Amino acid sequence: MAKAPKEVLLEQDRFELKPKSGGGLLSYEVWGYVEKGRTVVTRYNLAYINHSIHQGDNGRVLGFDNAHGYHHRHYLGDVEAVEFVSYEATQDRFQQEWLGIVDKTRGKKP
């Protein structure tokens, strides 16, 4: 029987956004392994946190993760299951959505 690959932290980044860029914080945490030159993502947590937009859910305005055994999206305190195609597709969706939120809220006073 083949030994299961060891899961490792592939990425862990936090970016503080300047107020003119919408403010808040972007957080990325990705776990997985590399097998035969291919990266396999097993767990992920992507979050846009901005307490001036949303005070609930520890300030998480938007997030995608696969905790609790399913892929889901957090938006202003609501959670909904999402179809998972790939980690890359989820990351692209997260990027588009947080940029859209920042564009809508930029320049508005909290």
N, C-alpha and C positions, 0 to 999 in steps of 0.2 A: 504494500500500500504506500502511495506517495505521501511524503511529509508535507503538511500544509505550510505555505510560505509564512514567514513571520511578518506581522503587520507592524509598520513603522510610521512615524509622523513624517509625512511628505512635505507639508507646508503649514506654517503657522505665522501669519502676518497680521499686523494691526496698523491701519493708516488713519491718522487724524486729519480730517479735512478742514481747511481754512474756512472761515465764515463766508468769504466771497465764493467759495466752491460748494456752499450748502451747509457747511459745518457738520459736526458729528464724527462718527468713527466707522470705518469698515474693518470687519474682522473675518479672517479666513482660517479655517482649521481643516486639514485634509489628511486622512490616514489611508494606508494601503500598502502595496508592495510592488516590486518590479520583478517580473518573471519573463525570461527569454527576451529581454530588452523592451518589454511592454509594461507600462505602468497600469496597475489595477487599483482603482479607488474603492475602498471598502466602507469608509465613513467620512462624512463631511458636515461642516457647519459654516454657513456663510451668513453674515449679518450686517445690516446697516443700522447703526444705533445713533439716535439723535433725540435727546430729551426735550429739545425745544419743539419738536414735532409731535412726539408721543411719550407720555410719562409712564404708561403701563408697560408690562412685560420687560422691565428693566431698561426701558428706552428703545427697545428693538422696534424699529419702524417696519423693517422688511427682513426676512430671513428664509433660508432654505436649508433643510437638513434631513438626515435619514435616521434620526434617533427614534427610539420606541418601535422599531421594526417596520417603519414605512417612510416613504419619501413624502415630505410635506413642506408647505409654505406658510410662513407667519406674515401677517400684514396688519399692523395697528391692533394687535391683540387677538385677531382671529386666526385660526389655523385650519388649513384645508389640505387634503391629500392631493398630490400632483402626480401626473404620469412621469415616470422616469425613462428617459431615452439614453442619456449618458451623463457623466459628471460634467463634461465639457459643455453640453447643451444647457445643463442647469446653471453652470457658471455664467454662460452667455446671457441667459434669461435674467439672472440676478443683476448682472452688470447693466443691462438695458433698463430694468425696472428701477434700480436705485438712482440711475441718472435721470429717469423720467420724474421721479419724486422730487429730486433736487431742482430740476427745471421748473416744476410747478410751484415749489415753495420758496425759491430764491427771491429775496427782496421783500418777503412778507414778514411782518413782525409777529413773533410768537404770542 
